[in-house]
């Protein structure tokens, strides 16, 4: 567990920071769609749910990428 926490605290490469940020944006947009006050079609709500899941997974996985793995 200590190794996982240490890995999450290390610097993230630039490419994976972009993926993390895009994932957060996708999750935010889908949250706004699913909690909209106006009635929306069920298909749009379903797609927003899957988008939130994909954005969350992309953000979480990209956060675990590290710059200096394998370097002495």
mmJSON file of the N, C-alpha and C atoms, coordinates in Angstrom:
{"data_MODEL":{"atom_site":{
"group_PDB":["ATOM","ATOM","ATOM","ATOM","ATOM","ATOM","ATOM","ATOM","ATOM","ATOM","ATOM","ATOM","ATOM","ATOM","ATOM","ATOM","ATOM","ATOM","ATOM","ATOM","ATOM","ATOM","ATOM","ATOM","ATOM","ATOM","ATOM","ATOM","ATOM","ATOM","ATOM","ATOM","ATOM","ATOM","ATOM","ATOM","ATOM","ATOM","ATOM","ATOM","ATOM","ATOM","ATOM","ATOM","ATOM","ATOM","ATOM","ATOM","ATOM","ATOM","ATOM","ATOM","ATOM","ATOM","ATOM","ATOM","ATOM","ATOM","ATOM","ATOM","ATOM","ATOM","ATOM","ATOM","ATOM","ATOM","ATOM","ATOM","ATOM","ATOM","ATOM","ATOM","ATOM","ATOM","ATOM","ATOM","ATOM","ATOM","ATOM","ATOM","ATOM","ATOM","ATOM","ATOM","ATOM","ATOM","ATOM","ATOM","ATOM","ATOM","ATOM","ATOM","ATOM","ATOM","ATOM","ATOM","ATOM","ATOM","ATOM","ATOM","ATOM","ATOM","ATOM","ATOM","ATOM","ATOM","ATOM","ATOM","ATOM","ATOM","ATOM","ATOM","ATOM","ATOM","ATOM","ATOM","ATOM","ATOM","ATOM","ATOM","ATOM","ATOM","ATOM","ATOM","ATOM","ATOM","ATOM","ATOM","ATOM","ATOM","ATOM","ATOM","ATOM","ATOM","ATOM","ATOM","ATOM","ATOM","ATOM","ATOM","ATOM","ATOM","ATOM","ATOM","ATOM","ATOM","ATOM","ATOM","ATOM","ATOM","ATOM","ATOM","ATOM","ATOM","ATOM","ATOM","ATOM","ATOM","ATOM","ATOM","ATOM","ATOM","ATOM","ATOM","ATOM","ATOM","ATOM","ATOM","ATOM","ATOM","ATOM","ATOM","ATOM","ATOM","ATOM","ATOM","ATOM","ATOM","ATOM","ATOM","ATOM","ATOM","ATOM","ATOM","ATOM","ATOM","ATOM","ATOM","ATOM","ATOM","ATOM","ATOM","ATOM","ATOM","ATOM","ATOM","ATOM","ATOM","ATOM","ATOM","ATOM","ATOM","ATOM","ATOM","ATOM","ATOM","ATOM","ATOM","ATOM","ATOM","ATOM","ATOM","ATOM","ATOM","ATOM","ATOM"],
"id":[1,2,3,4,5,6,7,8,9,10,11,12,13,14,15,16,17,18,19,20,21,22,23,24,25,26,27,28,29,30,31,32,33,34,35,36,37,38,39,40,41,42,43,44,45,46,47,48,49,50,51,52,53,54,55,56,57,58,59,60,61,62,63,64,65,66,67,68,69,70,71,72,73,74,75,76,77,78,79,80,81,82,83,84,85,86,87,88,89,90,91,92,93,94,95,96,97,98,99,100,101,102,103,104,105,106,107,108,109,110,111,112,113,114,115,116,117,118,119,120,121,122,123,124,125,126,127,128,129,130,131,132,133,134,135,136,137,138,139,140,141,142,143,144,145,146,147,148,149,150,151,152,153,154,155,156,157,158,159,160,161,162,163,164,165,166,167,168,169,170,171,172,173,174,175,176,177,178,179,180,181,182,183,184,185,186,187,188,189,190,191,192,193,194,195,196,197,198,199,200,201,202,203,204,205,206,207,208,209,210,211,212,213,214,215,216],
"type_symbol":["N","C","C","N","C","C","N","C","C","N","C","C","N","C","C","N","C","C","N","C","C","N","C","C","N","C","C","N","C","C","N","C","C","N","C","C","N","C","C","N","C","C","N","C","C","N","C","C","N","C","C","N","C","C","N","C","C","N","C","C","N","C","C","N","C","C","N","C","C","N","C","C","N","C","C","N","C","C","N","C","C","N","C","C","N","C","C","N","C","C","N","C","C","N","C","C","N","C","C","N","C","C","N","C","C","N","C","C","N","C","C","N","C","C","N","C","C","N","C","C","N","C","C","N","C","C","N","C","C","N","C","C","N","C","C","N","C","C","N","C","C","N","C","C","N","C","C","N","C","C","N","C","C","N","C","C","N","C","C","N","C","C","N","C","C","N","C","C","N","C","C","N","C","C","N","C","C","N","C","C","N","C","C","N","C","C","N","C","C","N","C","C","N","C","C","N","C","C","N","C","C","N","C","C","N","C","C","N","C","C","N","C","C","N","C","C"],
"label_atom_id":["N","CA","C","N","CA","C","N","CA","C","N","CA","C","N","CA","C","N","CA","C","N","CA","C","N","CA","C","N","CA","C","N","CA","C","N","CA","C","N","CA","C","N","CA","C","N","CA","C","N","CA","C","N","CA","C","N","CA","C","N","CA","C","N","CA","C","N","CA","C","N","CA","C","N","CA","C","N","CA","C","N","CA","C","N","CA","C","N","CA","C","N","CA","C","N","CA","C","N","CA","C","N","CA","C","N","CA","C","N","CA","C","N","CA","C","N","CA","C","N","CA","C","N","CA","C","N","CA","C","N","CA","C","N","CA","C","N","CA","C","N","CA","C","N","CA","C","N","CA","C","N","CA","C","N","CA","C","N","CA","C","N","CA","C","N","CA","C","N","CA","C","N","CA","C","N","CA","C","N","CA","C","N","CA","C","N","CA","C","N","CA","C","N","CA","C","N","CA","C","N","CA","C","N","CA","C","N","CA","C","N","CA","C","N","CA","C","N","CA","C","N","CA","C","N","CA","C","N","CA","C","N","CA","C","N","CA","C","N","CA","C","N","CA","C","N","CA","C","N","CA","C"],
"label_alt_id":[null,null,null,null,null,null,null,null,null,null,null,null,null,null,null,null,null,null,null,null,null,null,null,null,null,null,null,null,null,null,null,null,null,null,null,null,null,null,null,null,null,null,null,null,null,null,null,null,null,null,null,null,null,null,null,null,null,null,null,null,null,null,null,null,null,null,null,null,null,null,null,null,null,null,null,null,null,null,null,null,null,null,null,null,null,null,null,null,null,null,null,null,null,null,null,null,null,null,null,null,null,null,null,null,null,null,null,null,null,null,null,null,null,null,null,null,null,null,null,null,null,null,null,null,null,null,null,null,null,null,null,null,null,null,null,null,null,null,null,null,null,null,null,null,null,null,null,null,null,null,null,null,null,null,null,null,null,null,null,null,null,null,null,null,null,null,null,null,null,null,null,null,null,null,null,null,null,null,null,null,null,null,null,null,null,null,null,null,null,null,null,null,null,null,null,null,null,null,null,null,null,null,null,null,null,null,null,null,null,null,null,null,null,null,null,null],
"label_comp_id":["UNK","UNK","UNK","UNK","UNK","UNK","UNK","UNK","UNK","UNK","UNK","UNK","UNK","UNK","UNK","UNK","UNK","UNK","UNK","UNK","UNK","UNK","UNK","UNK","UNK","UNK","UNK","UNK","UNK","UNK","UNK","UNK","UNK","UNK","UNK","UNK","UNK","UNK","UNK","UNK","UNK","UNK","UNK","UNK","UNK","UNK","UNK","UNK","UNK","UNK","UNK","UNK","UNK","UNK","UNK","UNK","UNK","UNK","UNK","UNK","UNK","UNK","UNK","UNK","UNK","UNK","UNK","UNK","UNK","UNK","UNK","UNK","UNK","UNK","UNK","UNK","UNK","UNK","UNK","UNK","UNK","UNK","UNK","UNK","UNK","UNK","UNK","UNK","UNK","UNK","UNK","UNK","UNK","UNK","UNK","UNK","UNK","UNK","UNK","UNK","UNK","UNK","UNK","UNK","UNK","UNK","UNK","UNK","UNK","UNK","UNK","UNK","UNK","UNK","UNK","UNK","UNK","UNK","UNK","UNK","UNK","UNK","UNK","UNK","UNK","UNK","UNK","UNK","UNK","UNK","UNK","UNK","UNK","UNK","UNK","UNK","UNK","UNK","UNK","UNK","UNK","UNK","UNK","UNK","UNK","UNK","UNK","UNK","UNK","UNK","UNK","UNK","UNK","UNK","UNK","UNK","UNK","UNK","UNK","UNK","UNK","UNK","UNK","UNK","UNK","UNK","UNK","UNK","UNK","UNK","UNK","UNK","UNK","UNK","UNK","UNK","UNK","UNK","UNK","UNK","UNK","UNK","UNK","UNK","UNK","UNK","UNK","UNK","UNK","UNK","UNK","UNK","UNK","UNK","UNK","UNK","UNK","UNK","UNK","UNK","UNK","UNK","UNK","UNK","UNK","UNK","UNK","UNK","UNK","UNK","UNK","UNK","UNK","UNK","UNK","UNK"],
"label_asym_id":["A","A","A","A","A","A","A","A","A","A","A","A","A","A","A","A","A","A","A","A","A","A","A","A","A","A","A","A","A","A","A","A","A","A","A","A","A","A","A","A","A","A","A","A","A","A","A","A","A","A","A","A","A","A","A","A","A","A","A","A","A","A","A","A","A","A","A","A","A","A","A","A","A","A","A","A","A","A","A","A","A","A","A","A","A","A","A","A","A","A","A","A","A","A","A","A","A","A","A","A","A","A","A","A","A","A","A","A","A","A","A","A","A","A","A","A","A","A","A","A","A","A","A","A","A","A","A","A","A","A","A","A","A","A","A","A","A","A","A","A","A","A","A","A","A","A","A","A","A","A","A","A","A","A","A","A","A","A","A","A","A","A","A","A","A","A","A","A","A","A","A","A","A","A","A","A","A","A","A","A","A","A","A","A","A","A","A","A","A","A","A","A","A","A","A","A","A","A","A","A","A","A","A","A","A","A","A","A","A","A","A","A","A","A","A","A"],
"label_entity_id":["1","1","1","1","1","1","1","1","1","1","1","1","1","1","1","1","1","1","1","1","1","1","1","1","1","1","1","1","1","1","1","1","1","1","1","1","1","1","1","1","1","1","1","1","1","1","1","1","1","1","1","1","1","1","1","1","1","1","1","1","1","1","1","1","1","1","1","1","1","1","1","1","1","1","1","1","1","1","1","1","1","1","1","1","1","1","1","1","1","1","1","1","1","1","1","1","1","1","1","1","1","1","1","1","1","1","1","1","1","1","1","1","1","1","1","1","1","1","1","1","1","1","1","1","1","1","1","1","1","1","1","1","1","1","1","1","1","1","1","1","1","1","1","1","1","1","1","1","1","1","1","1","1","1","1","1","1","1","1","1","1","1","1","1","1","1","1","1","1","1","1","1","1","1","1","1","1","1","1","1","1","1","1","1","1","1","1","1","1","1","1","1","1","1","1","1","1","1","1","1","1","1","1","1","1","1","1","1","1","1","1","1","1","1","1","1"],
"label_seq_id":[1,1,1,2,2,2,3,3,3,4,4,4,5,5,5,6,6,6,7,7,7,8,8,8,9,9,9,10,10,10,11,11,11,12,12,12,13,13,13,14,14,14,15,15,15,16,16,16,17,17,17,18,18,18,19,19,19,20,20,20,21,21,21,22,22,22,23,23,23,24,24,24,25,25,25,26,26,26,27,27,27,28,28,28,29,29,29,30,30,30,31,31,31,32,32,32,33,33,33,34,34,34,35,35,35,36,36,36,37,37,37,38,38,38,39,39,39,40,40,40,41,41,41,42,42,42,43,43,43,44,44,44,45,45,45,46,46,46,47,47,47,48,48,48,49,49,49,50,50,50,51,51,51,52,52,52,53,53,53,54,54,54,55,55,55,56,56,56,57,57,57,58,58,58,59,59,59,60,60,60,61,61,61,62,62,62,63,63,63,64,64,64,65,65,65,66,66,66,67,67,67,68,68,68,69,69,69,70,70,70,71,71,71,72,72,72],
"pdbx_PDB_ins_code":[null,null,null,null,null,null,null,null,null,null,null,null,null,null,null,null,null,null,null,null,null,null,null,null,null,null,null,null,null,null,null,null,null,null,null,null,null,null,null,null,null,null,null,null,null,null,null,null,null,null,null,null,null,null,null,null,null,null,null,null,null,null,null,null,null,null,null,null,null,null,null,null,null,null,null,null,null,null,null,null,null,null,null,null,null,null,null,null,null,null,null,null,null,null,null,null,null,null,null,null,null,null,null,null,null,null,null,null,null,null,null,null,null,null,null,null,null,null,null,null,null,null,null,null,null,null,null,null,null,null,null,null,null,null,null,null,null,null,null,null,null,null,null,null,null,null,null,null,null,null,null,null,null,null,null,null,null,null,null,null,null,null,null,null,null,null,null,null,null,null,null,null,null,null,null,null,null,null,null,null,null,null,null,null,null,null,null,null,null,null,null,null,null,null,null,null,null,null,null,null,null,null,null,null,null,null,null,null,null,null,null,null,null,null,null,null],
"Cartn_x":[0.818,0.0,0.87,1.982,2.884,3.45,3.725,4.279,3.252,1.983,0.935,0.798,0.804,0.694,1.897,3.073,4.285,4.207,3.698,3.585,2.602,1.515,0.54,1.075,2.056,2.612,3.757,4.268,5.365,4.842,5.742,5.309,4.727,3.683,3.009,3.523,3.806,4.255,3.192,3.643,2.768,1.606,1.883,0.835,-0.258,0.12,-0.868,-1.609,-0.998,-1.714,-2.839,-2.577,-3.618,-4.76,-4.437,-5.475,-6.284,-5.599,-6.289,-7.255,-6.798,-7.649,-8.842,-8.631,-9.743,-10.742,-10.235,-11.123,-11.955,-11.352,-12.098,-13.163,-12.83,-13.809,-14.975,-14.683,-15.751,-16.656,-16.048,-16.828,-17.703,-17.175,-17.938,-19.114,-18.863,-19.936,-21.03,-20.653,-21.659,-22.439,-21.783,-22.501,-23.526,-23.177,-24.122,-25.312,-25.059,-26.146,-27.068,-26.5,-27.344,-28.132,-27.656,-28.379,-29.138,-29.341,-30.048,-31.491,-31.981,-33.341,-34.362,-34.004,-34.937,-34.96,-36.084,-36.149,-35.344,-34.512,-33.69,-34.026,-33.773,-34.037,-33.2,-33.76,-33.087,-31.763,-31.684,-30.45,-29.327,-29.634,-28.623,-28.139,-29.044,-28.674,-27.788,-28.11,-27.313,-25.915,-25.821,-24.514,-23.696,-24.342,-23.648,-23.113,-23.852,-23.378,-22.131,-22.145,-20.972,-19.778,-20.056,-18.991,-18.366,-19.195,-18.671,-17.764,-18.172,-17.355,-16.015,-16.064,-14.836,-13.921,-14.485,-13.677,-13.031,-13.764,-13.208,-12.076,-12.25,-11.204,-9.966,-10.169,-9.029,-8.261,-8.981,-8.322,-7.54,-8.142,-7.476,-6.242,-6.353,-5.217,-4.084,-4.432,-3.368,-2.625,-3.252,-2.586,-1.485,-1.573,-0.577,0.665,0.673,1.86,2.917,4.16,5.245,6.342,7.081,8.137,9.398,9.798,11.117,11.13,10.153,10.152,11.256,12.028,13.088,14.412,14.447,15.713,16.36,17.674,18.338,18.438],
"Cartn_y":[-1.181,0.0,1.257,1.187,2.324,2.659,1.621,1.824,2.504,2.164,2.784,4.257,4.568,5.965,6.763,6.166,6.841,7.088,6.117,6.255,7.369,7.499,8.542,9.936,10.029,11.325,11.764,10.883,11.238,12.076,12.813,13.661,12.833,13.374,12.723,13.327,12.502,13.041,13.948,14.832,15.835,15.205,14.179,13.521,12.964,12.338,11.738,12.793,13.945,15.047,15.537,15.583,15.989,14.986,13.697,12.667,12.784,13.019,13.176,14.346,15.46,16.641,16.442,15.792,15.508,14.555,13.597,12.691,13.422,14.372,15.166,16.025,16.57,17.376,16.507,15.316,14.399,14.04,13.771,13.412,14.573,15.779,16.96,17.211,17.131,17.356,16.307,15.064,14.017,14.172,14.671,14.917,16.023,17.053,18.136,17.619,16.771,16.229,15.34,14.487,13.561,14.264,15.412,16.122,17.334,17.395,18.528,18.578,19.789,19.993,19.715,20.031,19.81,18.326,17.82,16.408,16.148,15.13,14.754,13.327,12.972,11.595,10.586,9.409,8.356,7.956,7.992,7.631,8.59,9.863,10.858,10.653,10.317,10.049,8.799,7.78,6.55,6.815,7.561,7.89,8.718,9.642,10.469,9.605,8.58,7.677,6.919,6.414,5.695,6.645,7.88,8.867,9.205,9.284,9.552,8.415,7.198,6.039,6.06,6.315,6.356,7.494,8.64,9.771,9.512,8.874,8.544,7.543,6.536,5.519,6.138,6.963,7.614,8.504,9.23,10.109,9.311,8.266,7.472,6.754,6.155,5.423,6.348,7.505,8.408,9.018,9.081,9.624,8.689,7.4,6.449,6.374,7.056,7.07,7.96,7.515,8.284,8.558,9.634,10.037,9.227,8.903,8.347,6.858,6.1,4.678,3.981,3.171,2.438,3.168,4.407,5.156,4.941,4.758,4.532,5.78],
"Cartn_z":[0.0,0.0,0.0,0.71,0.781,-0.601,-1.389,-2.725,-3.646,-3.492,-4.307,-3.959,-2.683,-2.254,-2.731,-2.646,-3.112,-4.617,-5.367,-6.812,-7.178,-6.435,-6.717,-6.408,-5.537,-5.167,-6.07,-6.904,-7.806,-8.974,-9.657,-10.782,-11.927,-12.535,-13.655,-14.96,-15.97,-17.265,-17.896,-18.754,-19.359,-20.131,-20.921,-21.711,-20.812,-19.708,-18.818,-17.997,-17.774,-17.122,-18.027,-19.343,-20.285,-20.28,-20.298,-20.258,-18.967,-17.848,-16.558,-16.611,-17.153,-17.212,-18.146,-19.289,-20.189,-19.532,-18.783,-18.055,-17.026,-16.334,-15.355,-16.03,-17.193,-17.934,-18.388,-18.914,-19.326,-18.153,-17.019,-15.84,-15.392,-15.439,-15.041,-15.98,-17.268,-18.248,-18.092,-17.917,-17.769,-16.463,-15.42,-14.153,-14.332,-15.083,-15.345,-16.145,-17.119,-17.945,-17.114,-16.284,-15.516,-14.418,-13.933,-12.883,-13.411,-14.715,-15.318,-14.823,-14.642,-14.149,-15.247,-16.478,-17.583,-17.947,-18.394,-18.79,-20.073,-20.033,-21.18,-21.59,-22.837,-23.277,-22.487,-22.332,-21.565,-22.204,-23.517,-24.216,-23.836,-23.742,-23.38,-21.95,-21.058,-19.668,-19.588,-20.35,-20.363,-20.898,-21.984,-22.556,-21.567,-20.872,-19.884,-18.741,-18.354,-17.308,-17.728,-18.943,-19.443,-19.618,-20.029,-20.186,-18.833,-17.805,-16.463,-16.008,-16.279,-15.922,-16.663,-17.971,-18.767,-18.32,-18.032,-17.574,-16.225,-15.328,-14.019,-14.109,-14.948,-15.115,-15.768,-16.795,-17.464,-16.494,-15.665,-14.7,-13.664,-13.167,-12.132,-12.67,-13.839,-14.39,-14.827,-15.358,-15.802,-14.621,-13.468,-12.291,-11.798,-12.104,-11.618,-12.507,-13.648,-14.502,-13.868,-13.885,-13.275,-14.298,-14.066,-14.999,-14.849,-13.644,-13.419,-13.079,-13.534,-13.245,-14.062,-13.436,-14.113,-14.139,-13.716,-13.664,-12.305,-12.272,-10.987,-10.139],
"occupancy":[1.0,1.0,1.0,1.0,1.0,1.0,1.0,1.0,1.0,1.0,1.0,1.0,1.0,1.0,1.0,1.0,1.0,1.0,1.0,1.0,1.0,1.0,1.0,1.0,1.0,1.0,1.0,1.0,1.0,1.0,1.0,1.0,1.0,1.0,1.0,1.0,1.0,1.0,1.0,1.0,1.0,1.0,1.0,1.0,1.0,1.0,1.0,1.0,1.0,1.0,1.0,1.0,1.0,1.0,1.0,1.0,1.0,1.0,1.0,1.0,1.0,1.0,1.0,1.0,1.0,1.0,1.0,1.0,1.0,1.0,1.0,1.0,1.0,1.0,1.0,1.0,1.0,1.0,1.0,1.0,1.0,1.0,1.0,1.0,1.0,1.0,1.0,1.0,1.0,1.0,1.0,1.0,1.0,1.0,1.0,1.0,1.0,1.0,1.0,1.0,1.0,1.0,1.0,1.0,1.0,1.0,1.0,1.0,1.0,1.0,1.0,1.0,1.0,1.0,1.0,1.0,1.0,1.0,1.0,1.0,1.0,1.0,1.0,1.0,1.0,1.0,1.0,1.0,1.0,1.0,1.0,1.0,1.0,1.0,1.0,1.0,1.0,1.0,1.0,1.0,1.0,1.0,1.0,1.0,1.0,1.0,1.0,1.0,1.0,1.0,1.0,1.0,1.0,1.0,1.0,1.0,1.0,1.0,1.0,1.0,1.0,1.0,1.0,1.0,1.0,1.0,1.0,1.0,1.0,1.0,1.0,1.0,1.0,1.0,1.0,1.0,1.0,1.0,1.0,1.0,1.0,1.0,1.0,1.0,1.0,1.0,1.0,1.0,1.0,1.0,1.0,1.0,1.0,1.0,1.0,1.0,1.0,1.0,1.0,1.0,1.0,1.0,1.0,1.0,1.0,1.0,1.0,1.0,1.0,1.0,1.0,1.0,1.0,1.0,1.0,1.0],
"B_iso_or_equiv":[0.0,0.0,0.0,0.0,0.0,0.0,0.0,0.0,0.0,0.0,0.0,0.0,0.0,0.0,0.0,0.0,0.0,0.0,0.0,0.0,0.0,0.0,0.0,0.0,0.0,0.0,0.0,0.0,0.0,0.0,0.0,0.0,0.0,0.0,0.0,0.0,0.0,0.0,0.0,0.0,0.0,0.0,0.0,0.0,0.0,0.0,0.0,0.0,0.0,0.0,0.0,0.0,0.0,0.0,0.0,0.0,0.0,0.0,0.0,0.0,0.0,0.0,0.0,0.0,0.0,0.0,0.0,0.0,0.0,0.0,0.0,0.0,0.0,0.0,0.0,0.0,0.0,0.0,0.0,0.0,0.0,0.0,0.0,0.0,0.0,0.0,0.0,0.0,0.0,0.0,0.0,0.0,0.0,0.0,0.0,0.0,0.0,0.0,0.0,0.0,0.0,0.0,0.0,0.0,0.0,0.0,0.0,0.0,0.0,0.0,0.0,0.0,0.0,0.0,0.0,0.0,0.0,0.0,0.0,0.0,0.0,0.0,0.0,0.0,0.0,0.0,0.0,0.0,0.0,0.0,0.0,0.0,0.0,0.0,0.0,0.0,0.0,0.0,0.0,0.0,0.0,0.0,0.0,0.0,0.0,0.0,0.0,0.0,0.0,0.0,0.0,0.0,0.0,0.0,0.0,0.0,0.0,0.0,0.0,0.0,0.0,0.0,0.0,0.0,0.0,0.0,0.0,0.0,0.0,0.0,0.0,0.0,0.0,0.0,0.0,0.0,0.0,0.0,0.0,0.0,0.0,0.0,0.0,0.0,0.0,0.0,0.0,0.0,0.0,0.0,0.0,0.0,0.0,0.0,0.0,0.0,0.0,0.0,0.0,0.0,0.0,0.0,0.0,0.0,0.0,0.0,0.0,0.0,0.0,0.0,0.0,0.0,0.0,0.0,0.0,0.0],
"pdbx_formal_charge":[null,null,null,null,null,null,null,null,null,null,null,null,null,null,null,null,null,null,null,null,null,null,null,null,null,null,null,null,null,null,null,null,null,null,null,null,null,null,null,null,null,null,null,null,null,null,null,null,null,null,null,null,null,null,null,null,null,null,null,null,null,null,null,null,null,null,null,null,null,null,null,null,null,null,null,null,null,null,null,null,null,null,null,null,null,null,null,null,null,null,null,null,null,null,null,null,null,null,null,null,null,null,null,null,null,null,null,null,null,null,null,null,null,null,null,null,null,null,null,null,null,null,null,null,null,null,null,null,null,null,null,null,null,null,null,null,null,null,null,null,null,null,null,null,null,null,null,null,null,null,null,null,null,null,null,null,null,null,null,null,null,null,null,null,null,null,null,null,null,null,null,null,null,null,null,null,null,null,null,null,null,null,null,null,null,null,null,null,null,null,null,null,null,null,null,null,null,null,null,null,null,null,null,null,null,null,null,null,null,null,null,null,null,null,null,null],
"auth_seq_id":[1,1,1,2,2,2,3,3,3,4,4,4,5,5,5,6,6,6,7,7,7,8,8,8,9,9,9,10,10,10,11,11,11,12,12,12,13,13,13,14,14,14,15,15,15,16,16,16,17,17,17,18,18,18,19,19,19,20,20,20,21,21,21,22,22,22,23,23,23,24,24,24,25,25,25,26,26,26,27,27,27,28,28,28,29,29,29,30,30,30,31,31,31,32,32,32,33,33,33,34,34,34,35,35,35,36,36,36,37,37,37,38,38,38,39,39,39,40,40,40,41,41,41,42,42,42,43,43,43,44,44,44,45,45,45,46,46,46,47,47,47,48,48,48,49,49,49,50,50,50,51,51,51,52,52,52,53,53,53,54,54,54,55,55,55,56,56,56,57,57,57,58,58,58,59,59,59,60,60,60,61,61,61,62,62,62,63,63,63,64,64,64,65,65,65,66,66,66,67,67,67,68,68,68,69,69,69,70,70,70,71,71,71,72,72,72],
"auth_comp_id":["UNK","UNK","UNK","UNK","UNK","UNK","UNK","UNK","UNK","UNK","UNK","UNK","UNK","UNK","UNK","UNK","UNK","UNK","UNK","UNK","UNK","UNK","UNK","UNK","UNK","UNK","UNK","UNK","UNK","UNK","UNK","UNK","UNK","UNK","UNK","UNK","UNK","UNK","UNK","UNK","UNK","UNK","UNK","UNK","UNK","UNK","UNK","UNK","UNK","UNK","UNK","UNK","UNK","UNK","UNK","UNK","UNK","UNK","UNK","UNK","UNK","UNK","UNK","UNK","UNK","UNK","UNK","UNK","UNK","UNK","UNK","UNK","UNK","UNK","UNK","UNK","UNK","UNK","UNK","UNK","UNK","UNK","UNK","UNK","UNK","UNK","UNK","UNK","UNK","UNK","UNK","UNK","UNK","UNK","UNK","UNK","UNK","UNK","UNK","UNK","UNK","UNK","UNK","UNK","UNK","UNK","UNK","UNK","UNK","UNK","UNK","UNK","UNK","UNK","UNK","UNK","UNK","UNK","UNK","UNK","UNK","UNK","UNK","UNK","UNK","UNK","UNK","UNK","UNK","UNK","UNK","UNK","UNK","UNK","UNK","UNK","UNK","UNK","UNK","UNK","UNK","UNK","UNK","UNK","UNK","UNK","UNK","UNK","UNK","UNK","UNK","UNK","UNK","UNK","UNK","UNK","UNK","UNK","UNK","UNK","UNK","UNK","UNK","UNK","UNK","UNK","UNK","UNK","UNK","UNK","UNK","UNK","UNK","UNK","UNK","UNK","UNK","UNK","UNK","UNK","UNK","UNK","UNK","UNK","UNK","UNK","UNK","UNK","UNK","UNK","UNK","UNK","UNK","UNK","UNK","UNK","UNK","UNK","UNK","UNK","UNK","UNK","UNK","UNK","UNK","UNK","UNK","UNK","UNK","UNK","UNK","UNK","UNK","UNK","UNK","UNK"],
"auth_asym_id":["A","A","A","A","A","A","A","A","A","A","A","A","A","A","A","A","A","A","A","A","A","A","A","A","A","A","A","A","A","A","A","A","A","A","A","A","A","A","A","A","A","A","A","A","A","A","A","A","A","A","A","A","A","A","A","A","A","A","A","A","A","A","A","A","A","A","A","A","A","A","A","A","A","A","A","A","A","A","A","A","A","A","A","A","A","A","A","A","A","A","A","A","A","A","A","A","A","A","A","A","A","A","A","A","A","A","A","A","A","A","A","A","A","A","A","A","A","A","A","A","A","A","A","A","A","A","A","A","A","A","A","A","A","A","A","A","A","A","A","A","A","A","A","A","A","A","A","A","A","A","A","A","A","A","A","A","A","A","A","A","A","A","A","A","A","A","A","A","A","A","A","A","A","A","A","A","A","A","A","A","A","A","A","A","A","A","A","A","A","A","A","A","A","A","A","A","A","A","A","A","A","A","A","A","A","A","A","A","A","A","A","A","A","A","A","A"],
"auth_atom_id":["N","CA","C","N","CA","C","N","CA","C","N","CA","C","N","CA","C","N","CA","C","N","CA","C","N","CA","C","N","CA","C","N","CA","C","N","CA","C","N","CA","C","N","CA","C","N","CA","C","N","CA","C","N","CA","C","N","CA","C","N","CA","C","N","CA","C","N","CA","C","N","CA","C","N","CA","C","N","CA","C","N","CA","C","N","CA","C","N","CA","C","N","CA","C","N","CA","C","N","CA","C","N","CA","C","N","CA","C","N","CA","C","N","CA","C","N","CA","C","N","CA","C","N","CA","C","N","CA","C","N","CA","C","N","CA","C","N","CA","C","N","CA","C","N","CA","C","N","CA","C","N","CA","C","N","CA","C","N","CA","C","N","CA","C","N","CA","C","N","CA","C","N","CA","C","N","CA","C","N","CA","C","N","CA","C","N","CA","C","N","CA","C","N","CA","C","N","CA","C","N","CA","C","N","CA","C","N","CA","C","N","CA","C","N","CA","C","N","CA","C","N","CA","C","N","CA","C","N","CA","C","N","CA","C","N","CA","C","N","CA","C","N","CA","C","N","CA","C","N","CA","C"],
"pdbx_PDB_model_num":[1,1,1,1,1,1,1,1,1,1,1,1,1,1,1,1,1,1,1,1,1,1,1,1,1,1,1,1,1,1,1,1,1,1,1,1,1,1,1,1,1,1,1,1,1,1,1,1,1,1,1,1,1,1,1,1,1,1,1,1,1,1,1,1,1,1,1,1,1,1,1,1,1,1,1,1,1,1,1,1,1,1,1,1,1,1,1,1,1,1,1,1,1,1,1,1,1,1,1,1,1,1,1,1,1,1,1,1,1,1,1,1,1,1,1,1,1,1,1,1,1,1,1,1,1,1,1,1,1,1,1,1,1,1,1,1,1,1,1,1,1,1,1,1,1,1,1,1,1,1,1,1,1,1,1,1,1,1,1,1,1,1,1,1,1,1,1,1,1,1,1,1,1,1,1,1,1,1,1,1,1,1,1,1,1,1,1,1,1,1,1,1,1,1,1,1,1,1,1,1,1,1,1,1,1,1,1,1,1,1,1,1,1,1,1,1]
}}}
